[in-house]
Amino acid sequence: MIYYTVVIEETGESFRCSPQESLLIGMERLGKKGIPVGCRGGGCGVCKVEITEGTYQKRVMSRDYVSVEDEAAGRVLACRVKPTSDIRIKVLGKMCKNVCRTPVAPSASVPQGAS
């Protein structure tokens, strides 16, 4: 099976995605909590990304969330795009809050009674 590498520019993370699956499905395999997933059909706009490098196949997306200008600039919905090469993306809108979040290091705690 063929897989392409998708790199998230903001974090440097990457994931594999086959040409038969959407970028959103591949992104979910990163295991990050809170990746916004809505309708999975291109109608809610929560999974908007900007493809900065690479080629892809796209399906119909709601013009309420992806204008003709957006689409021409590579701003698309991850649920409606399948890779046809390695891809680099920027995460936009609601996705950025959770996808770009850096893990919080555990704080050092001092046991009670210790000084």
Beta strands, then each sheet from edge to edge (+ up, - down):
strand 1: 4-8
strand 2: 14-17
strand 3: 48-53
strand 4: 56-58
strand 5: 75-77
strand 6: 81-83
strand 7: 87-91
sheet 1: 2+ 1- 7- 3+ 5-
sheet 2: 4+ 6-
end
